[in-house]
Amino acid sequence: MNKVNISQVDVLFATGIYPIEFLFYYKEGFNTGKIRRTLRKLSSVFWPMFGEYRDGMIFFDKYSEEDCYDEEVINQELNIPELEEKGFEAYSRFSLPDLKKLFFLKVIHLKNGMILIPKMNHLAGDGYSYFYFLSALAALSQPSLVPFKSYLINLFLKPHHCRTTLKGFSFEGAELKPVFQNDKFTVEFDEIPRKDVQSIIKEAATFDNLRVSTNDILSAIAVKKTVGRQSQFFGEEVNLTIPIDVRRQIKEYGRGFFGNGIMLHTIKLRKKFIENTLTKGLAVQIRKSMPSVSKETYINYLTELEEIISRGKMDQFIPFDPKSGCLVTNISRLPSDKLNFGTGSPELILPLTVEKNSTAILAKNENFILRFAHNP
């Protein structure tokens, strides 16, 4: 049996909140028998995904396909224009139920293609880990005439699972209760031309000698629109939370780290400042607030999480509070080109996980798509 202690960051998701779940539509179907065999093979490599959580640890004994995989045939076509027109209301019906293990893959055969819905408990890993695994699954599921391809891919893609390598940690003595998300919310989409974002970045650099990133600009747009649409629901201060991937800065993690290699950075902004400041000025404020990530600063972050956990108020230990702020997650760079199972990249990619007062940044051709979830 394999087992590993969960990390300080993992505890944020130990109640099962915010599973990572996407819908991938492929116009051309492919061999699911190969996928099933590859899942079984990868279960020994990415074993925490196929395990169970209990008492501060992830355990994996053996792979069971019935707990991790399902497949069905539906005698109808997927209406993509309808999905894009009706948005979340139309495609939320594809969301999977709660997981028994930490990962599940549903395959749906349609008259005009195939849908893959991989769902991963966020305790198992972050968005990077999710696509890390799916990229390996796709690469090994493709038909190939190259000898030892499976061995080579395993060699170069093999993850490491020691989640507490940077700072030892044992999560004990706290009872975690499931979080029930019964709040109703409305989902809307805004399309932001990429050229408009680049124009703001250039203007800040040329006239103000200030450096801001694409994510700074889009986060500024997101928080301005979130507050603008429902100002009455927020107090005088609004907390903006942005996840930061730390793998590049923490050599002990690196590209092969499988887990939650993130820092949740929160900046407090005055509501009047958000409402009265131009996007560029707000983006500059966001940029100035961003922490310098190093081994020392990340250990300090993990220590702060431990101190919060030690107080025992686990109901308050959450990634962000929708009642006092918003979360902005940038998934515009997801590796769609690596999700080719032999018949091409997915024709359509839709995130299925939604939380009130969260914004997902997506990409569509030359534009960005902001998906807002807010009070109805």
Secondary structure as the mmCIF struct_conf table of DSSP 4:
data_model
#
loop_
_struct_conf.conf_type_id
_struct_conf.id
_struct_conf.beg_label_comp_id
_struct_conf.beg_label_asym_id
_struct_conf.beg_label_seq_id
_struct_conf.end_label_comp_id
_struct_conf.end_label_asym_id
_struct_conf.end_label_seq_id
STRN STRN1 ASN A 2 ASN A 5
TURN_TY1_P TURN_TY1_P1 GLN A 8 VAL A 9
HELX_RH_3T_P HELX_RH_3T_P1 ASP A 10 PHE A 13
TURN_TY1_P TURN_TY1_P2 ALA A 14 THR A 15
BEND BEND1 TYR A 18 TYR A 18
STRN STRN2 ILE A 20 TYR A 26
BEND BEND2 LYS A 27 GLU A 28
HELX_RH_AL_P HELX_RH_AL_P1 THR A 32 LEU A 42
TURN_TY1_P TURN_TY1_P3 SER A 43 VAL A 45
BEND BEND3 PHE A 46 PHE A 46
HELX_RH_3T_P HELX_RH_3T_P2 TRP A 47 PHE A 50
BEND BEND4 GLY A 51 GLY A 51
STRN STRN3 GLU A 52 ARG A 54
TURN_TY1_P TURN_TY1_P4 ASP A 55 GLY A 56
STRN STRN4 MET A 57 PHE A 60
HELX_RH_AL_P HELX_RH_AL_P2 GLU A 65 CYS A 68
STRN STRN5 TYR A 69 VAL A 73
BEND BEND5 ASN A 75 GLN A 76
HELX_RH_AL_P HELX_RH_AL_P3 ILE A 80 LYS A 86
TURN_TY1_P TURN_TY1_P5 GLY A 87 GLY A 87
HELX_RH_AL_P HELX_RH_AL_P4 PHE A 88 TYR A 91
HELX_RH_3T_P HELX_RH_3T_P3 SER A 92 PHE A 94
BEND BEND6 LYS A 100 LEU A 102
STRN STRN6 PHE A 103 LEU A 110
TURN_TY1_P TURN_TY1_P6 LYS A 111 ASN A 112
STRN STRN7 GLY A 113 MET A 120
TURN_TY1_P TURN_TY1_P7 HIS A 122 ALA A 124
HELX_RH_AL_P HELX_RH_AL_P5 GLY A 127 SER A 141
BEND BEND7 GLN A 142 GLN A 142
BEND BEND8 VAL A 146 VAL A 146
TURN_TY1_P TURN_TY1_P8 PRO A 147 PHE A 148
HELX_RH_AL_P HELX_RH_AL_P6 LYS A 149 LEU A 157
STRN STRN8 HIS A 160 HIS A 160
TURN_TY1_P TURN_TY1_P9 ARG A 163 THR A 164
BEND BEND9 THR A 165 LYS A 167
BEND BEND10 GLY A 173 GLY A 173
HELX_LH_PP_P HELX_LH_PP_P1 PRO A 178 PHE A 180
STRN STRN9 THR A 186 PRO A 193
HELX_RH_AL_P HELX_RH_AL_P7 ARG A 194 PHE A 207
BEND BEND11 ASP A 208 ASP A 208
HELX_RH_AL_P HELX_RH_AL_P8 THR A 214 ARG A 229
HELX_RH_3T_P HELX_RH_3T_P4 SER A 231 PHE A 233
BEND BEND12 PHE A 234 PHE A 234
BEND BEND13 GLU A 236 GLU A 236
STRN STRN10 GLU A 237 ASP A 245
TURN_TY1_P TURN_TY1_P10 ARG A 247 GLN A 249
TURN_TY1_P TURN_TY1_P11 LYS A 251 TYR A 253
TURN_TY1_P TURN_TY1_P12 ARG A 255 GLY A 256
STRN STRN11 PHE A 257 PHE A 257
BEND BEND14 GLY A 259 GLY A 259
STRN STRN12 ILE A 262 ARG A 270
HELX_RH_AL_P HELX_RH_AL_P9 LYS A 271 ASN A 276
BEND BEND15 THR A 277 THR A 277
HELX_RH_AL_P HELX_RH_AL_P10 THR A 279 SER A 289
HELX_RH_AL_P HELX_RH_AL_P11 LYS A 295 SER A 310
TURN_TY1_P TURN_TY1_P13 ARG A 311 GLY A 312
HELX_RH_3T_P HELX_RH_3T_P5 MET A 314 GLN A 316
BEND BEND16 PRO A 319 PRO A 319
TURN_TY1_P TURN_TY1_P14 PRO A 322 SER A 324
STRN STRN13 GLY A 325 ASN A 330
TURN_TY1_P TURN_TY1_P15 SER A 332 ARG A 333
HELX_RH_3T_P HELX_RH_3T_P6 SER A 336 LYS A 338
BEND BEND17 PHE A 341 THR A 343
BEND BEND18 SER A 345 SER A 345
BEND BEND19 GLU A 347 GLU A 347
STRN STRN14 LEU A 348 PRO A 351
TURN_TY1_P TURN_TY1_P16 LYS A 356 ASN A 357
STRN STRN15 SER A 358 LYS A 364
TURN_TY1_P TURN_TY1_P17 ASN A 365 GLU A 366
STRN STRN16 ASN A 367 HIS A 374
#
